[in-house]
Amino acid sequence: MALTQRRTHPAQGFRGRANNCISIARNKVEKALQYAYRDRRNKKRDMRALWIQRINAGSKEYGVSSPTPTCPAASLDLCMIVVTL
């Protein structure tokens, strides 16, 4: 595979000149990789926030004020395992 084809191959699904004009395609592919790098981290952040919300909702349901990694209310047979994401 030629160097230009290797750089522009990921741009095949892009719209307009971004898929066939080498200089524009190269810039668009580079920007897309930057977005992918950023959003992989944002996805982890969002999933952790969602996880915390679900734990808080579950702890309120059983009357536990704050979730702890151990068994907060052994009398209610409630064991919450908080996993660090």
N, C-alpha and C positions, 0 to 999 in steps of 0.2 A: 504494500500500500504506500503510495507516495506521501510525502510530507504534507502537502496542501490538502490531500484527500483525508489524511489522518486528522488534521485540524478542523476540517469542515464537515466530516462525516456525522458528528453529533448534531449538526445544524440542519439535517435533512427535513425535519418536520416543521421548521420555522417558516413564518410567513414573509412574503415579499422578497426583497433582495437579500434578506438575512440567511437564506439557504443556498444561494449560488454565487454571490459576490464574496470573494475570499476575505477581503479586509473587514467587511461588515459581519460576515459569518464568524470570523475569528473573535471579534469583539463580543458578539452575542453569546457565543459558546463560553467565553471566559466569564461573562457576567452571569450566565446561567449556573456555572460551577460555583461562583461566589454565593448566589442565592441558595444553592443546594447545601453548601457548607454551613451557612447561617441557619437555615431552616431545620437542619438536623439537630442543632442545639436548641432551637426554639421548640421543637417537637418534644424534646425531653423535658423542657421547662413546663410546657403546657400539661404533659402527662403527670408530672409531679404535682402541679397545682390541682389537677382533677383528683388525683389520688388523695391528697390532703383533704379536699372538700368531702369526698366520700367517707373518709375515716371520721371526720368531724360530724357528719350527718348520722353515721352509725353509732357514734358515741353518745350523741344527744338522744337518740332513740332509747338507749338503755340508761339514761340519766347520769352518764359519766361526764364530768365537766371538761376534762382535758384528756386526750388520748396519750397513753404511755406505751412504750414498747413491750412492757410485761403485761401480765393479767391485771387489769385495773379493778375489776370487780369479780372476785372469785365466787362470791355468793350468787351472782347472776349467771355463772358459768359462761362468762364472756372473756374470751382470750383474743386480744387483738395483736396481730403481728404486723408491725410497721416495717415495711421493706424500704430501704433507701434506694431510690431510683437513680 
